[in-house]
Amino acid sequence: MDIYSFTGPSGTGKSTVALYFADTYKIDAIIDDGLLIINGQKRAGISAKFEKNTMTAVHRAIFSDDAHCESVKAAIAAAPIERIMLIGTSDKMTRKIAKRLELGDIQHFHYVNEFRSANEMDYARFVRLTEGQHVMPVPHAQVEQNFFKRLVKKGWDIISQRGKIGETTIVRPDFQHEVIAISQKVYEELIRHSFERCDAIAKVERVLSDTSSVPKFTVVVTVQFDGRTHIPSALLDVQRRASDAFFTHFTFRPANIHIVVRDVRFAE
């Protein structure tokens, strides 16, 4: 079978895009955090996210346990797999997994930054650090709730041009202790404050946000015009300042900040 390696730093969203990657390269099976996933369904293995501490999670992910390793090897041998993808934090890690599972040499090496922008990866790391959320590329119904004392919820349906190709589940493992939930209102107030500090803005009427992925904002404003102000340049400047302020506080930038000019107020 063809063996693919897909790697990137922890928390950058590898599991989130794994199903897209598999669909793009017509990959049948995925090895992710100790699980064998075939065509979007868990087939064998035990997830590293079930472990109680980081060290045991790492050992689970690289199949250090012989019984775990043998059960997944047997499931691979029994399935008609033409291509398999190994997910890890480095090429060294995926090579270890390939060796433990006796798959042979990896022929193809790919990296998460081929599928995600630097800003998307920054946001994924931020969510991991603050909310402790991890993504599993398997359906919610296949995740054992009793393994987790905390958050388990349905993630996203993964859709490609040929339709639904799988589902994700969001979990908060016991070994992930950092949890600082940030309200959507906090994001909106920071954007509002950044705009209100700009002399070219007479009034911020409304801030609308979409935080389903990397936050996006639409800011409805009244512009202050004194005859000397070049309004497009002023609005571009306030966009940049708001983005910089967001990055300073949250270490990632909004996906976009749209400005809607509702009215122009002429200076006296």
Buried (B, 14 or more C-beta within 10 A) or exposed (E): BBBBBBBBBEBBBBBBBBBBBBBEBEBBBBBBBBBBBBBBEBBBBBBBBBBEEEEBBBBBBBBBBEEBBEBBBEBBEEBEBEBBBBBBBEBEBBBBBBBBBEBEEBEEEBBBEEBBEEBBBBBBBBBBBBBBBBBBBBBBEBBEEEBBEEBBEEBBEBEEEEEEBBBBBBBBBBBBEEEEEBEEEEBBEBBBEBBEEBEBBBBBEEBEBBBEEBBBBBBBBBBBBEEEBEEEEBBEEBBEBBBEBBBEEBEBBBBEBEBEEEEEEEEE
